[in-house]
Amino acid sequence: MNPTYLLARDHLQRAAVILQGADQQSRQLRHIIERTIGLMDDFRPEEPEPRDNVFELNAYRHLRS
């Protein structure tokens, strides 16, 4: 994973721990932060297509048929 992504997630986790207050605003902020962390954990970046000069033989055969 990207180091910046991991650092941002770590900061959000620390913020959620700090917001342990019982008041309504603290609970709402903690919920938002925890949900954001969950969304970050669900995110799966797409693998970029390899950019090289190698051609797949099976792809070539498929194109020819």
Jmol script that loads the backbone (N, CA, C; Angstrom):
load data "model"
ATOM      1  N   MET A   1       0.840  -1.188   0.000  1.00  0.00           N
ATOM      2  CA  MET A   1       0.000   0.000   0.000  1.00  0.00           C
ATOM      3  C   MET A   1       0.882   1.248   0.000  1.00  0.00           C
ATOM      4  N   ASN A   2       0.304   2.284  -0.480  1.00  0.00           N
ATOM      5  CA  ASN A   2       0.970   3.579  -0.534  1.00  0.00           C
ATOM      6  C   ASN A   2       1.271   4.056   0.891  1.00  0.00           C
ATOM      7  N   PRO A   3       2.515   4.506   1.171  1.00  0.00           N
ATOM      8  CA  PRO A   3       2.843   4.959   2.528  1.00  0.00           C
ATOM      9  C   PRO A   3       1.987   6.141   2.985  1.00  0.00           C
ATOM     10  N   THR A   4       1.609   7.014   2.075  1.00  0.00           N
ATOM     11  CA  THR A   4       0.755   8.146   2.435  1.00  0.00           C
ATOM     12  C   THR A   4      -0.617   7.666   2.881  1.00  0.00           C
ATOM     13  N   TYR A   5      -1.143   6.678   2.194  1.00  0.00           N
ATOM     14  CA  TYR A   5      -2.429   6.082   2.545  1.00  0.00           C
ATOM     15  C   TYR A   5      -2.361   5.480   3.945  1.00  0.00           C
ATOM     16  N   LEU A   6      -1.301   4.725   4.215  1.00  0.00           N
ATOM     17  CA  LEU A   6      -1.152   4.101   5.530  1.00  0.00           C
ATOM     18  C   LEU A   6      -1.000   5.149   6.631  1.00  0.00           C
ATOM     19  N   LEU A   7      -0.280   6.213   6.353  1.00  0.00           N
ATOM     20  CA  LEU A   7      -0.099   7.280   7.336  1.00  0.00           C
ATOM     21  C   LEU A   7      -1.428   7.981   7.614  1.00  0.00           C
ATOM     22  N   ALA A   8      -2.204   8.254   6.575  1.00  0.00           N
ATOM     23  CA  ALA A   8      -3.509   8.904   6.756  1.00  0.00           C
ATOM     24  C   ALA A   8      -4.430   8.016   7.585  1.00  0.00           C
ATOM     25  N   ARG A   9      -4.420   6.721   7.303  1.00  0.00           N
ATOM     26  CA  ARG A   9      -5.250   5.789   8.062  1.00  0.00           C
ATOM     27  C   ARG A   9      -4.821   5.739   9.522  1.00  0.00           C
ATOM     28  N   ASP A  10      -3.526   5.766   9.757  1.00  0.00           N
ATOM     29  CA  ASP A  10      -2.999   5.767  11.119  1.00  0.00           C
ATOM     30  C   ASP A  10      -3.430   7.024  11.869  1.00  0.00           C
ATOM     31  N   HIS A  11      -3.382   8.171  11.212  1.00  0.00           N
ATOM     32  CA  HIS A  11      -3.804   9.423  11.841  1.00  0.00           C
ATOM     33  C   HIS A  11      -5.296   9.385  12.189  1.00  0.00           C
ATOM     34  N   LEU A  12      -6.097   8.838  11.302  1.00  0.00           N
ATOM     35  CA  LEU A  12      -7.532   8.735  11.578  1.00  0.00           C
ATOM     36  C   LEU A  12      -7.796   7.797  12.756  1.00  0.00           C
ATOM     37  N   GLN A  13      -7.053   6.707  12.836  1.00  0.00           N
ATOM     38  CA  GLN A  13      -7.223   5.792  13.961  1.00  0.00           C
ATOM     39  C   GLN A  13      -6.845   6.469  15.278  1.00  0.00           C
ATOM     40  N   ARG A  14      -5.789   7.246  15.268  1.00  0.00           N
ATOM     41  CA  ARG A  14      -5.385   7.979  16.471  1.00  0.00           C
ATOM     42  C   ARG A  14      -6.446   9.011  16.860  1.00  0.00           C
ATOM     43  N   ALA A  15      -7.003   9.686  15.866  1.00  0.00           N
ATOM     44  CA  ALA A  15      -8.041  10.687  16.150  1.00  0.00           C
ATOM     45  C   ALA A  15      -9.270  10.031  16.762  1.00  0.00           C
ATOM     46  N   ALA A  16      -9.631   8.852  16.275  1.00  0.00           N
ATOM     47  CA  ALA A  16     -10.786   8.145  16.834  1.00  0.00           C
ATOM     48  C   ALA A  16     -10.545   7.771  18.289  1.00  0.00           C
ATOM     49  N   VAL A  17      -9.326   7.416  18.632  1.00  0.00           N
ATOM     50  CA  VAL A  17      -8.994   7.080  20.023  1.00  0.00           C
ATOM     51  C   VAL A  17      -9.067   8.324  20.901  1.00  0.00           C
ATOM     52  N   ILE A  18      -8.608   9.457  20.386  1.00  0.00           N
ATOM     53  CA  ILE A  18      -8.623  10.706  21.150  1.00  0.00           C
ATOM     54  C   ILE A  18     -10.057  11.138  21.437  1.00  0.00           C
ATOM     55  N   LEU A  19     -10.958  10.907  20.484  1.00  0.00           N
ATOM     56  CA  LEU A  19     -12.353  11.336  20.631  1.00  0.00           C
ATOM     57  C   LEU A  19     -13.161  10.316  21.432  1.00  0.00           C
ATOM     58  N   GLN A  20     -12.843  10.153  22.673  1.00  0.00           N
ATOM     59  CA  GLN A  20     -13.556   9.201  23.517  1.00  0.00           C
ATOM     60  C   GLN A  20     -14.580   9.888  24.417  1.00  0.00           C
ATOM     61  N   GLY A  21     -14.848  11.159  24.156  1.00  0.00           N
ATOM     62  CA  GLY A  21     -15.812  11.901  24.954  1.00  0.00           C
ATOM     63  C   GLY A  21     -17.223  11.351  24.803  1.00  0.00           C
ATOM     64  N   ALA A  22     -18.057  11.619  25.788  1.00  0.00           N
ATOM     65  CA  ALA A  22     -19.426  11.107  25.789  1.00  0.00           C
ATOM     66  C   ALA A  22     -20.410  12.089  25.164  1.00  0.00           C
ATOM     67  N   ASP A  23     -19.952  13.300  24.852  1.00  0.00           N
ATOM     68  CA  ASP A  23     -20.891  14.279  24.288  1.00  0.00           C
ATOM     69  C   ASP A  23     -21.245  13.908  22.848  1.00  0.00           C
ATOM     70  N   GLN A  24     -22.334  14.468  22.368  1.00  0.00           N
ATOM     71  CA  GLN A  24     -22.884  14.141  21.053  1.00  0.00           C
ATOM     72  C   GLN A  24     -21.904  14.434  19.918  1.00  0.00           C
ATOM     73  N   GLN A  25     -21.223  15.579  19.963  1.00  0.00           N
ATOM     74  CA  GLN A  25     -20.299  15.941  18.895  1.00  0.00           C
ATOM     75  C   GLN A  25     -19.126  14.973  18.823  1.00  0.00           C
ATOM     76  N   SER A  26     -18.592  14.586  19.968  1.00  0.00           N
ATOM     77  CA  SER A  26     -17.476  13.631  19.973  1.00  0.00           C
ATOM     78  C   SER A  26     -17.907  12.292  19.390  1.00  0.00           C
ATOM     79  N   ARG A  27     -19.103  11.835  19.747  1.00  0.00           N
ATOM     80  CA  ARG A  27     -19.601  10.564  19.216  1.00  0.00           C
ATOM     81  C   ARG A  27     -19.802  10.648  17.706  1.00  0.00           C
ATOM     82  N   GLN A  28     -20.337  11.772  17.223  1.00  0.00           N
ATOM     83  CA  GLN A  28     -20.553  11.931  15.789  1.00  0.00           C
ATOM     84  C   GLN A  28     -19.226  11.958  15.041  1.00  0.00           C
ATOM     85  N   LEU A  29     -18.267  12.714  15.544  1.00  0.00           N
ATOM     86  CA  LEU A  29     -16.952  12.776  14.893  1.00  0.00           C
ATOM     87  C   LEU A  29     -16.268  11.412  14.908  1.00  0.00           C
ATOM     88  N   ARG A  30     -16.358  10.711  16.028  1.00  0.00           N
ATOM     89  CA  ARG A  30     -15.748   9.384  16.117  1.00  0.00           C
ATOM     90  C   ARG A  30     -16.400   8.434  15.109  1.00  0.00           C
ATOM     91  N   HIS A  31     -17.726   8.521  14.973  1.00  0.00           N
ATOM     92  CA  HIS A  31     -18.426   7.677  14.009  1.00  0.00           C
ATOM     93  C   HIS A  31     -17.972   7.989  12.579  1.00  0.00           C
ATOM     94  N   ILE A  32     -17.851   9.255  12.250  1.00  0.00           N
ATOM     95  CA  ILE A  32     -17.399   9.659  10.911  1.00  0.00           C
ATOM     96  C   ILE A  32     -15.991   9.139  10.653  1.00  0.00           C
ATOM     97  N   ILE A  33     -15.122   9.281  11.614  1.00  0.00           N
ATOM     98  CA  ILE A  33     -13.738   8.824  11.456  1.00  0.00           C
ATOM     99  C   ILE A  33     -13.685   7.307  11.299  1.00  0.00           C
ATOM    100  N   GLU A  34     -14.428   6.589  12.137  1.00  0.00           N
ATOM    101  CA  GLU A  34     -14.422   5.129  12.049  1.00  0.00           C
ATOM    102  C   GLU A  34     -15.001   4.650  10.721  1.00  0.00           C
ATOM    103  N   ARG A  35     -16.019   5.331  10.230  1.00  0.00           N
ATOM    104  CA  ARG A  35     -16.588   4.968   8.926  1.00  0.00           C
ATOM    105  C   ARG A  35     -15.601   5.251   7.805  1.00  0.00           C
ATOM    106  N   THR A  36     -14.876   6.364   7.898  1.00  0.00           N
ATOM    107  CA  THR A  36     -13.865   6.698   6.894  1.00  0.00           C
ATOM    108  C   THR A  36     -12.766   5.642   6.879  1.00  0.00           C
ATOM    109  N   ILE A  37     -12.335   5.208   8.049  1.00  0.00           N
ATOM    110  CA  ILE A  37     -11.327   4.149   8.126  1.00  0.00           C
ATOM    111  C   ILE A  37     -11.853   2.875   7.465  1.00  0.00           C
ATOM    112  N   GLY A  38     -13.115   2.549   7.725  1.00  0.00           N
ATOM    113  CA  GLY A  38     -13.715   1.376   7.099  1.00  0.00           C
ATOM    114  C   GLY A  38     -13.753   1.479   5.582  1.00  0.00           C
ATOM    115  N   LEU A  39     -14.090   2.656   5.075  1.00  0.00           N
ATOM    116  CA  LEU A  39     -14.100   2.864   3.629  1.00  0.00           C
ATOM    117  C   LEU A  39     -12.691   2.755   3.047  1.00  0.00           C
ATOM    118  N   MET A  40     -11.712   3.256   3.774  1.00  0.00           N
ATOM    119  CA  MET A  40     -10.327   3.155   3.314  1.00  0.00           C
ATOM    120  C   MET A  40      -9.888   1.695   3.264  1.00  0.00           C
ATOM    121  N   ASP A  41     -10.326   0.904   4.245  1.00  0.00           N
ATOM    122  CA  ASP A  41      -9.967  -0.510   4.264  1.00  0.00           C
ATOM    123  C   ASP A  41     -10.631  -1.273   3.122  1.00  0.00           C
ATOM    124  N   ASP A  42     -11.824  -0.833   2.701  1.00  0.00           N
ATOM    125  CA  ASP A  42     -12.535  -1.490   1.611  1.00  0.00           C
ATOM    126  C   ASP A  42     -11.979  -1.125   0.243  1.00  0.00           C
ATOM    127  N   PHE A  43     -11.269  -0.031   0.149  1.00  0.00           N
ATOM    128  CA  PHE A  43     -10.758   0.465  -1.127  1.00  0.00           C
ATOM    129  C   PHE A  43      -9.661  -0.457  -1.652  1.00  0.00           C
ATOM    130  N   ARG A  44      -9.810  -0.874  -2.883  1.00  0.00           N
ATOM    131  CA  ARG A  44      -8.807  -1.699  -3.551  1.00  0.00           C
ATOM    132  C   ARG A  44      -8.408  -0.988  -4.845  1.00  0.00           C
ATOM    133  N   PRO A  45      -7.212  -0.399  -4.865  1.00  0.00           N
ATOM    134  CA  PRO A  45      -6.807   0.303  -6.086  1.00  0.00           C
ATOM    135  C   PRO A  45      -6.676  -0.665  -7.262  1.00  0.00           C
ATOM    136  N   GLU A  46      -7.019  -0.182  -8.429  1.00  0.00           N
ATOM    137  CA  GLU A  46      -6.918  -1.000  -9.630  1.00  0.00           C
ATOM    138  C   GLU A  46      -5.457  -1.157 -10.015  1.00  0.00           C
ATOM    139  N   GLU A  47      -5.144  -2.342 -10.478  1.00  0.00           N
ATOM    140  CA  GLU A  47      -3.784  -2.599 -10.935  1.00  0.00           C
ATOM    141  C   GLU A  47      -3.591  -1.938 -12.301  1.00  0.00           C
ATOM    142  N   PRO A  48      -2.558  -1.122 -12.444  1.00  0.00           N
ATOM    143  CA  PRO A  48      -2.334  -0.485 -13.744  1.00  0.00           C
ATOM    144  C   PRO A  48      -1.876  -1.531 -14.767  1.00  0.00           C
ATOM    145  N   GLU A  49      -2.253  -1.294 -16.014  1.00  0.00           N
ATOM    146  CA  GLU A  49      -1.814  -2.166 -17.092  1.00  0.00           C
ATOM    147  C   GLU A  49      -0.296  -2.029 -17.242  1.00  0.00           C
ATOM    148  N   PRO A  50       0.391  -3.142 -17.391  1.00  0.00           N
ATOM    149  CA  PRO A  50       1.842  -3.038 -17.586  1.00  0.00           C
ATOM    150  C   PRO A  50       2.149  -2.332 -18.907  1.00  0.00           C
ATOM    151  N   ARG A  51       3.053  -1.416 -18.844  1.00  0.00           N
ATOM    152  CA  ARG A  51       3.428  -0.662 -20.045  1.00  0.00           C
ATOM    153  C   ARG A  51       4.830  -1.097 -20.456  1.00  0.00           C
ATOM    154  N   ASP A  52       4.868  -2.123 -21.247  1.00  0.00           N
ATOM    155  CA  ASP A  52       6.147  -2.581 -21.758  1.00  0.00           C
ATOM    156  C   ASP A  52       5.956  -3.016 -23.209  1.00  0.00           C
ATOM    157  N   ASN A  53       6.992  -3.503 -23.801  1.00  0.00           N
ATOM    158  CA  ASN A  53       6.907  -3.881 -25.201  1.00  0.00           C
ATOM    159  C   ASN A  53       6.720  -5.387 -25.378  1.00  0.00           C
ATOM    160  N   VAL A  54       6.260  -6.077 -24.333  1.00  0.00           N
ATOM    161  CA  VAL A  54       6.015  -7.504 -24.411  1.00  0.00           C
ATOM    162  C   VAL A  54       4.567  -7.729 -24.840  1.00  0.00           C
ATOM    163  N   PHE A  55       4.388  -8.576 -25.845  1.00  0.00           N
ATOM    164  CA  PHE A  55       3.053  -8.881 -26.345  1.00  0.00           C
ATOM    165  C   PHE A  55       2.701 -10.296 -25.927  1.00  0.00           C
ATOM    166  N   GLU A  56       1.520 -10.488 -25.405  1.00  0.00           N
ATOM    167  CA  GLU A  56       1.063 -11.807 -24.987  1.00  0.00           C
ATOM    168  C   GLU A  56       0.746 -12.649 -26.215  1.00  0.00           C
ATOM    169  N   LEU A  57       1.348 -13.813 -26.311  1.00  0.00           N
ATOM    170  CA  LEU A  57       1.141 -14.684 -27.453  1.00  0.00           C
ATOM    171  C   LEU A  57      -0.313 -15.144 -27.550  1.00  0.00           C
ATOM    172  N   ASN A  58      -0.938 -15.452 -26.438  1.00  0.00           N
ATOM    173  CA  ASN A  58      -2.340 -15.890 -26.464  1.00  0.00           C
ATOM    174  C   ASN A  58      -3.258 -14.774 -26.960  1.00  0.00           C
ATOM    175  N   ALA A  59      -2.980 -13.539 -26.588  1.00  0.00           N
ATOM    176  CA  ALA A  59      -3.772 -12.415 -27.077  1.00  0.00           C
ATOM    177  C   ALA A  59      -3.602 -12.266 -28.575  1.00  0.00           C
ATOM    178  N   TYR A  60      -2.380 -12.465 -29.055  1.00  0.00           N
ATOM    179  CA  TYR A  60      -2.111 -12.381 -30.502  1.00  0.00           C
ATOM    180  C   TYR A  60      -2.867 -13.470 -31.252  1.00  0.00           C
ATOM    181  N   ARG A  61      -2.840 -14.688 -30.733  1.00  0.00           N
ATOM    182  CA  ARG A  61      -3.565 -15.785 -31.378  1.00  0.00           C
ATOM    183  C   ARG A  61      -5.062 -15.507 -31.424  1.00  0.00           C
ATOM    184  N   HIS A  62      -5.574 -14.955 -30.323  1.00  0.00           N
ATOM    185  CA  HIS A  62      -7.001 -14.644 -30.261  1.00  0.00           C
ATOM    186  C   HIS A  62      -7.375 -13.594 -31.315  1.00  0.00           C
ATOM    187  N   LEU A  63      -6.528 -12.600 -31.501  1.00  0.00           N
ATOM    188  CA  LEU A  63      -6.795 -11.555 -32.493  1.00  0.00           C
ATOM    189  C   LEU A  63      -6.752 -12.092 -33.927  1.00  0.00           C
ATOM    190  N   ARG A  64      -5.925 -13.075 -34.154  1.00  0.00           N
ATOM    191  CA  ARG A  64      -5.778 -13.631 -35.501  1.00  0.00           C
ATOM    192  C   ARG A  64      -6.900 -14.563 -35.871  1.00  0.00           C
ATOM    193  N   SER A  65      -7.580 -15.154 -34.904  1.00  0.00           N
ATOM    194  CA  SER A  65      -8.627 -16.125 -35.226  1.00  0.00           C
ATOM    195  C   SER A  65      -9.974 -15.472 -35.431  1.00  0.00           C
TER     196      SER A  65
END
end "model"
wireframe off; spacefill off
backbone 0.3
color backbone group
